[in-house]
Amino acid sequence: MTETDEQEIRRPLGLTLITGLYLFFFLVSASTFGNPFPFMGKIYLDTPGKVLVFADSLVCLYLFLGLMKRQMLTWYLLLFYNLFEICNTIVNLTLIAPAELEKVLGGRIEQEALVVNNVAAALAILLLTQYIYRHKSYFTNARRYIF
């Protein structure tokens, strides 16, 4: 058995869990196709919203596959994507008024719960990003392309 085969067999538990998490992110993103999509302080509906959901789903799928292959490029993309998502969350909370959300969703929204849930999600992604940053050594595949 070569060293490369042994590394693939001994996949770290943390990397396995993160891979599953990004598969979950892909499924959640794909399941929102057709719904309003908040992006950088604006809510997108119809075709623009579908395009953004499709793009987000493709990115999540790429991150999942890159994690499966332990690709080094994926390490950089994970850091960038997670930090971008945190910034997007902050911008959306700042610029999208609760009244606009209520109008789009057609129901009442509790502002405090919205803020707490989004801040908690951003903090969780920040902690995930810190873990990924510290475990760069898990990403052993230096090839440029996944396939």
C-alpha positions as CSV (number, residue, x, y, z in Angstrom):
1,M,0.0,0.0,0.0
2,T,1.4,3.4,-1.0
3,E,1.5,6.5,1.2
4,T,-1.2,8.1,-0.9
5,D,-3.6,5.2,-0.5
6,E,-2.9,5.2,3.2
7,Q,-3.8,8.9,3.5
8,E,-7.0,8.3,1.6
9,I,-8.0,5.5,3.9
10,R,-7.2,7.5,7.0
11,R,-9.5,10.4,6.3
12,P,-9.7,12.6,9.4
13,L,-13.1,12.7,11.1
14,G,-13.2,16.5,11.0
15,L,-12.8,16.5,7.2
16,T,-15.4,13.8,6.8
17,L,-17.9,15.9,8.9
18,I,-17.1,19.1,7.0
19,T,-17.6,17.2,3.7
20,G,-21.0,16.1,4.9
21,L,-21.8,19.6,6.0
22,Y,-21.1,21.0,2.5
23,L,-23.2,18.3,1.0
24,F,-26.0,19.5,3.3
25,F,-25.3,23.1,2.2
26,F,-25.6,22.0,-1.4
27,L,-29.0,20.3,-0.8
28,V,-30.3,23.2,1.2
29,S,-29.2,25.7,-1.5
30,A,-30.7,23.6,-4.3
31,S,-34.0,23.2,-2.4
32,T,-34.5,27.0,-2.3
33,F,-34.7,27.2,-6.1
34,G,-37.6,29.4,-7.1
35,N,-37.8,31.2,-3.7
36,P,-36.7,34.8,-3.1
37,F,-32.9,35.1,-2.6
38,P,-31.4,37.8,-0.5
39,F,-28.0,38.9,-1.8
40,M,-25.9,41.9,-0.8
41,G,-28.8,43.9,0.6
42,K,-31.4,43.2,-2.0
43,I,-34.0,40.5,-2.4
44,Y,-34.0,38.8,-5.8
45,L,-37.2,37.2,-7.2
46,D,-38.0,35.1,-10.3
47,T,-35.2,34.6,-12.8
48,P,-32.4,36.6,-11.1
49,G,-33.2,34.7,-7.8
50,K,-33.1,31.4,-9.6
51,V,-29.8,32.3,-11.3
52,L,-28.3,33.2,-7.9
53,V,-29.6,30.0,-6.3
54,F,-28.2,28.0,-9.2
55,A,-24.8,29.7,-8.9
56,D,-24.7,29.1,-5.1
57,S,-25.7,25.5,-5.6
58,L,-22.9,25.0,-8.1
59,V,-20.3,26.6,-5.7
60,C,-21.5,24.3,-2.8
61,L,-21.3,21.3,-5.1
62,Y,-17.8,22.2,-6.1
63,L,-16.8,22.7,-2.5
64,F,-18.3,19.3,-1.6
65,L,-16.4,17.5,-4.4
66,G,-13.2,19.4,-3.6
67,L,-13.5,18.3,0.0
68,M,-14.0,14.7,-1.2
69,K,-10.9,14.9,-3.2
70,R,-9.0,16.9,-0.5
71,Q,-8.0,19.5,-3.1
72,M,-5.8,22.4,-2.0
73,L,-7.6,24.9,-4.2
74,T,-10.8,24.0,-2.3
75,W,-9.1,25.1,1.0
76,Y,-8.7,28.6,-0.4
77,L,-12.2,28.6,-1.9
78,L,-13.7,27.4,1.4
79,L,-12.1,30.3,3.2
80,F,-13.3,32.8,0.6
81,Y,-16.8,31.4,0.3
82,N,-17.4,31.3,4.1
83,L,-16.1,34.9,4.6
84,F,-18.2,36.1,1.7
85,E,-21.3,34.4,3.2
86,I,-20.6,36.2,6.6
87,C,-20.3,39.5,4.8
88,N,-23.4,38.8,2.8
89,T,-25.3,38.0,6.0
90,I,-24.2,41.3,7.7
91,V,-25.0,43.4,4.6
92,N,-28.5,41.7,4.3
93,L,-29.2,42.4,8.0
94,T,-28.1,46.0,7.6
95,L,-29.8,46.9,4.3
96,I,-32.9,44.8,4.0
97,A,-35.8,46.3,6.1
98,P,-38.0,43.9,8.0
99,A,-41.0,45.4,6.2
100,E,-39.5,44.5,2.9
101,L,-39.0,40.9,4.0
102,E,-42.6,40.7,5.3
103,K,-43.9,42.0,2.0
104,V,-41.9,39.4,0.0
105,L,-42.7,36.5,2.3
106,G,-46.3,37.5,3.0
107,G,-46.2,37.2,6.7
108,R,-45.0,38.8,10.0
109,I,-41.3,38.5,10.8
110,E,-39.9,38.9,14.3
111,Q,-36.9,41.2,13.9
112,E,-35.1,40.0,17.1
113,A,-35.3,36.3,16.0
114,L,-34.1,37.2,12.5
115,V,-31.1,39.0,13.9
116,V,-30.2,36.3,16.5
117,N,-30.6,33.5,14.0
118,N,-28.5,35.2,11.3
119,V,-25.8,36.2,13.8
120,A,-25.6,32.7,15.2
121,A,-25.3,31.2,11.8
122,A,-22.5,33.7,10.9
123,L,-20.7,32.9,14.1
124,A,-21.0,29.1,13.4
125,I,-19.6,29.7,9.9
126,L,-16.8,31.8,11.4
127,L,-15.9,28.9,13.7
128,L,-16.0,26.5,10.8
129,T,-13.7,28.7,8.8
130,Q,-11.3,28.9,11.7
131,Y,-11.2,25.1,11.8
132,I,-10.7,24.8,8.1
133,Y,-7.9,27.4,8.2
134,R,-6.1,25.5,11.0
135,H,-6.3,22.2,9.2
136,K,-4.7,23.1,5.9
137,S,-2.7,19.9,6.1
138,Y,-5.8,17.8,5.4
139,F,-5.8,19.2,1.8
140,T,-3.2,17.0,0.2
141,N,-4.3,17.1,-3.5
142,A,-2.4,19.8,-5.2
143,R,-3.9,19.2,-8.6
144,R,-5.8,22.1,-10.2
145,Y,-8.9,20.3,-11.3
146,I,-11.2,18.0,-9.4
147,F,-11.5,15.5,-12.2
